[in-house]
Structure formats: C-alpha cells, structure tokens
Amino acid sequence: MRFRRFKQVDVFTDTAYLGNALAVVLDGDGLSEEAMQRFARWTNLSETTFLLPPTDAAADYQVRIFTPGGELPFAGHPTLGSCHAWLEAGGVTHTAGRVVQQCAVGLVTIQRDSKHPKRLAFAAPPLRCSQAEPALLGAIAGALGLQMQQIVASQRLDNGPVFLGLLLDSPETVLQLTPDHAALVRLDIKVGVAGIYADDSAEAPPLIGRINREAAAFAPSATPSALATDDTPQLEVRGFCAATGINEDPVTGSLNASLAQWLIGEGRLPERYLASQGVCIGRAGQVYIQRDAAGQVWVGGESVSCINGSVTL
C-alpha cells in the first residue's frame, strides 16, 4: 500500500455539494481489480474511478469505473469528473482543447465548451435501443407506482450501462414517484424516468422542483451562478439504480446521453436543451445537451473539486 493522489469531485454543478460526488484516485497504476472494488465499496459513492496510463496511443489517459456493486464499462459523470480531476492535476492532452479517454467501451472524446470554459462535454457513445418486454414494463410500472397510461414511451437504452428508459406524461409525475427499491433490486434493472416541460410551463417548474431549486440557490454555500436565470430545464430526469447499490443516482450522465439520443431522434426534444436531475434528493444537477451538425450528441456540465489530498491504497 502507498499514498496515491486523490480528489473528490462534484459533477454537473458549478456549486459544490449540489451535484453528483465522484471519488477519483489519480494514481491507479498497480492496483488490483479487487482493491479497486473494495475501495469503491468503502467510499459508498455512486461511482469511484481509477486513472491509469493509456494502453491505446490515441488516448490521453485510461479510466476504470466502479460502483459499490461492480465495474461499469462507461458512465457519464465519472467521465466528466475524472477528466476535470486529470486536467486540474496537470494532465497534458495530445490535442489542444480535446481530451481522449480510454475506458471499457473504447475511446471517448471530451471537449471544452468555447463559451463556458469550465464546462466539459463528452461525446455520447453509440446507443442501442430495443423494446422492453410487456411483462417487464408492467413490473417496472408497479415498482414505481405508475399507471400504464402515465408512460408515454419506453425503450431499453444501452450505451454501456443499460437503463429501461421511461418517458412519463409530465415532470410532475417524475418528481412525485416513490419507488419500491427492493422490487427494483429483484427485477435487476436500472430505470431512468423523464418528463418534458411543456412550452407554456417552461418558466414555472412544478412546486417541488421550484422549492428545491430556490432552496439550493439561496443556501449559504450557493453562489448567484448556481441557477442562472437563462438556464431553464426542458427535461426532468431521475435515475433509479438500486440494482447496483444506489437507490437514486443524483445526476446520471450516461442516462442523460441515451435519453437525448432517443428523444431527440424521435423529435420529442430540440437539438439543444438543459436537463435537470436530483431535485428530489436535495441536488440541483444541470446537464447540457447538444446534438451537432454531424448528429453527434454531446453531454456537458461543470465540475468542482471538493477534496484534494492522498489516499492509502
């Protein structure tokens, strides 16, 4: 065991403690998979990452991503948080303005937003969609306390992590869910739910969302930029991940990536929008989505380092 550089980063927020926490071991070389998994269980965060030298010459660094329950081939908030930590620790890229991350799904490109220098965005990996079996969909609806008529559309979404994606009839329905997490564990599937804000209500999110946002914005630790007035969400998202040890993920980059590819592709959302996630568990996650002219979806957000130091591993 030795001292290794370590950061704990808050992702998809510009204000510490309002996003999704990520543990990052910057010197992961030489650690066994068992040691990585043991440390991830100990942090008890939704994800813990370990940075390693790349084995692909095109990559700037390699990352391995662990939940308390196992390793992931890819995840969004660990991608942005790990990149933030790597750059902050002095990482030098092969190409200016672009970082290439190696992970189990392959190479993932990350770029800095030219208008918002603190905001990084990753290129969403290819998405595989398939229909959920009616029996599974019914069981999921029961576990979430939903009536089938409240589900507008559904897809099994796979971009490395697999979610059953549900588009619900309103953001209010999304925010009012009280899932049976034990039932979701038995079904052994992660579920992502989303609701689209109607044009006529875009400036007035539902009461629970508004209360949480105002509480976050005016908390003593918040800054005026925590919730900019022009950052109005068009999509409300929740991610239920009890099957991997986390009942509700605060902000989920991979889920937002797959939701964007699905919902933009079907014409349900514009090519550029803001998603909100985490309000029901006291967070104010902001996920910036954009599909470029080539059809690539980019998933962006800011990160803040909350802990800097070393860990004995």
N, C-alpha and C positions, 0 to 999 in steps of 0.2 A: 504494500500500500504506500501511496505517496500523495503529496499535495498536488492538486490539479486546479487550474484556474476555473472559476465558476461564476456564473451570473444567473440571477433570477429576473426574468423579463416579463413585463405586462404587454400583451399584444392586442392589436385592434383598438387602441385607445391612445390619446395624447396626454391623458391624465392618469398617473399611477393609481393602481388598485381599482380601476373601473373596467378593465378588460379581462383577458384570459392569461393567467400566470403560466410561465414556462420555465423549467429548470434547464440550464444549458451547461454541460461540462465541456469546456473548450479544449481540453487535452484528453481525449478519449482513447488515444492510441494505447494498445496493450491490454485493455480491459476485456475480460471475457463476456460473452453474452449473459451468463448467469450473474456476473457482477453488475452489469448494466440493469438487468431486470430487478435485481434486489434493490438497487438504489432508486429505481423508478417507483417501486412499491413503497419505499421509505418516504420519498417526497410526497407521495399521495396526491400529486397533481394530475390533471388530465393527460399531460404528456411531459416527458423528460427526454432531452436529446443529448447525444454524444457526438462531438465533432472529431473527424479523423482526416488524415491526409487522403486525397482522392486516389483512386486506382484508375480512373479514366482521365487521360491527359487533357480533355476538354473541360474538366470540372475545376472549380476553384477550391472546393472542399467537399468532404463527404459527411453525411449525417445519418445516424441511426436514431429511430424514434420509438420510444417505449411508453405505453400506458401502464398503470398498475397491473393490468391483466395480460399484457403481451406486447409484441413488437408490431408496428404499423409499417406498411410499405411507403406510405406518403401521408402527410397531414398538413393542413394549411397554416394554422397558427404556429406550429413548430418550424415551418419553413421560413416564415417572415421573422419570427423571434430569433431563430438561430442565425439567420443572415444579419440581422441587426447586431446581435452579440458578436459575431465574427468580424464585422466591419468595425465596430466600436473597439474591439481588441487589437486592431491594427491589420486586419486581413487586407491583402492586396489582390485585386482582380486581374485576370488576363486581359480583359477588355474594359475600358473605361465606361462607367455608367451601367454595367451589366455584370451580374453575378450568376454563375452556373453552379447549381447544387447537384451533387450526386446522391441519390437515395435508391431505395429498393425498386421503385418504378422506373428508374432511369435518370436522365438529366432534366432538371427543372430550371428554367430561366427566371431570374428575378431582376427587375429594373426599378430605378428610382423615378418617381414622378417629377417631371421637369418643373411643374408649377408648385409642387409641395415637396421640397427636398427631404423632409423627414418621413415621407410616406414611401414604402416599398410595395411592389406588386409582383405576384408570381403568375406565370403563365399556367393556366389550369390544364392539368393533364387530360388526355383524351377520355371521354366519357362513354361508358357502355350502359345503355338503358334496356330494361326489359319489364314486361308486365308482371305485377305481383299476382300470385295465385289468389283467387277469390277467398278461399278459406283462411289464408294468412292475413289478407286485408281485413277480413271480418274480425279475426282475433286481435289484430292491432287496434282496430277501432274500439273494440271492447276494453282493451287495456288502457286506452286513452280516455275513455268515457265519451266517445263520439257516436253520433248517429251517422249512418252511412250517407245520408243526404247532405251532411256537412262537408264531405270530402268531394271537392270539385274535380280533382285529378290525382293520379298516383303513378309512380314509377319506381322500380328498383334502380338505384343510382350507384354506379361503380366507377370510381376513378382511382382505385387503390383501396381506400376504405369503402365499405358498402353500406348504404343507408336505404331504407324504404322511405322515399320522399312522398309527402302528402301535401297537396295544395288545398287549404281549407277555405271555407266560404268568406272568412273575414279575419283581420288581425285580432279582433276581439275574441274570436273563438280560439285562436292560437294562444293568447295570453291567459285565457281562463282555464286552460287544461290543467288537470291534476292527475297525472298518470299513475297507474299501478306499476311501479318499477319492478316489483317482484315478478309480475306477469311478463314484463318485457324481458327480464332475465331468462325466464322459462322459454320464451319464444326465440331467444338467442339472436336478436337482430337489433341494430341501431335504427332509430326512427328520426327523421327530420321533418318538421312541420313548418309551413309557411303560409302567410296570408298577405294579400296585396291590398295596400291602402287605395281606396277609391279616389279619383281625382278631386272630388268635392270635399274630401276629408283629409287631404294630404297635409294640411297645415294644422290639423287637430287630431293627433293620435288619440286612441282610446284612453279613458281616465287612468287606468293602472299604468299604462306606458308613460303618460304625461306626468303623473305624480313621481314615478321613479326617475324620470329624466330631470325634472325640476329639483328633486332631492339631490341628485348627483351634481347638477350644475351649481347648486348653491351650498354644497357641502364645504366645510372649512378647507379641505385639501384641494378643491377643484379650482381651475383657472377659468377665465372667461371663454377661452377657446375650447373648453371641454365639449360644449354643444353649440357649435356655430349656428347662427340663425338660418343660414342658407343650406345647412345640412339636414334636410328633411327626409326621413326614410320613406321609401316606397314599398319596402317589404319588411315584414316582421317574421323572425325566424327563431325556432327553438330546436335544440338537438338533444335527444334522449339516448344516452349511451350506457345504460345500466348493464348491458351485456358485456361491457369492457371495464366495469368497475366504477364508472362515473354516472350518477343518475341523470344529471343535466349538465351538459357542457356549456360553459359561459359564452364562448364565441368560437364557431367552428369554420375554419377556412375551407377545408375540403368539401364540407356540406354546402357552403355558400357557392363554391365553384360549380358543383354539379347542379345545384338549383338554378344557377344563372344559365348554364349551358342548356338545360332542359326548358326553362320558362322563356328565355329569350328566343330559343329555337322555335318554340310554338307560338311566338308572337304575343305572349301574355305580359311581357315586361319590355321596356325600352332597352336599347343597347348600352345605356349608361344609367346607373341608379345606385342608391345607397340602401344597404340592408342594415337593420337593427337587430341585435340579439343580446340576450342576457338580462333584460329588464326585470324579469320575474325572480331573479336571484341576486338583485342589487347591483347589476353591472350595466354599463352603457356602451356596449361594443358597437363599433361602426365599421362596416365592411364596404369598401368602394369597388363597384363592379363596372367594367367597361369591356365591350367587345370591339376590337379594332377592325379596320377595313379588310383585313385578311381573314376575319372570322375567329381570331384567337380571343378567348375570354381571359381578362386579367383581373386578379383579385388582390385588392390593395388595402393597406391600413398602416397606422403608425404604431411604434413600439417605444416603451420606456423601460430603462434598466432600473430595477428597484433594489437589487442586492449585487454587490461586487466583492469578490474575495476568492477564497480557495476552499476546496473540499478534500477530505482524505479518502482516497479510493485506491 
